[in-house]
């Protein structure tokens, strides 16, 4: 299981319980467009998702209280209800990759 996920983008959310969206990718450094499902090639995609959910639950409590996940083609979109959880995730568990982009006028969390 990765400890540093590729940071795709961050943005503030309005009009919802969730205040920040952090998009991460599971791509490798060698091939930033390829989806890497896990470090162990025998794991399947669902097993990787379960490990990632367990990781988030261990760090931030149960889903839908402080965080929520939405799976994407490149990895996952994690929505956080408070800035401290979002910023700790970005600073501790992500790395900026070549494909990173910042959404316009976003003054929310910083990590890199």
ChimeraX attribute file (.defattr): number of C-alpha atoms within 10 A of each C-alpha:
attribute: neighborCount
match mode: 1-to-1
recipient: residues
	/A:1	12
	/A:2	14
	/A:3	9
	/A:4	16
	/A:5	22
	/A:6	25
	/A:7	24
	/A:8	23
	/A:9	18
	/A:10	25
	/A:11	19
	/A:12	18
	/A:13	15
	/A:14	9
	/A:15	6
	/A:16	8
	/A:17	15
	/A:18	20
	/A:19	18
	/A:20	24
	/A:21	21
	/A:22	22
	/A:23	25
	/A:24	26
	/A:25	25
	/A:26	22
	/A:27	19
	/A:28	17
	/A:29	11
	/A:30	7
	/A:31	9
	/A:32	16
	/A:33	13
	/A:34	13
	/A:35	14
	/A:36	18
	/A:37	21
	/A:38	19
	/A:39	11
	/A:40	10
	/A:41	8
	/A:42	9
	/A:43	11
	/A:44	11
	/A:45	12
	/A:46	10
	/A:47	13
	/A:48	17
	/A:49	16
	/A:50	11
	/A:51	15
	/A:52	16
	/A:53	16
	/A:54	15
	/A:55	15
	/A:56	18
	/A:57	14
	/A:58	10
	/A:59	12
	/A:60	16
	/A:61	13
	/A:62	14
	/A:63	14
	/A:64	13
	/A:65	12
	/A:66	17
	/A:67	23
	/A:68	17
	/A:69	18
	/A:70	10
	/A:71	12
	/A:72	11
	/A:73	8
	/A:74	18
	/A:75	21
	/A:76	18
	/A:77	19
	/A:78	20
	/A:79	25
	/A:80	27
	/A:81	19
	/A:82	14
	/A:83	15
	/A:84	11
	/A:85	17
	/A:86	25
	/A:87	18
	/A:88	15
	/A:89	21
	/A:90	25
	/A:91	14
	/A:92	12
	/A:93	16
	/A:94	22
	/A:95	17
	/A:96	17
	/A:97	16
	/A:98	10
	/A:99	12
	/A:100	16
	/A:101	12
	/A:102	10
	/A:103	11
	/A:104	7
	/A:105	8
	/A:106	11
	/A:107	10
	/A:108	14
	/A:109	21
	/A:110	12
	/A:111	15
	/A:112	9
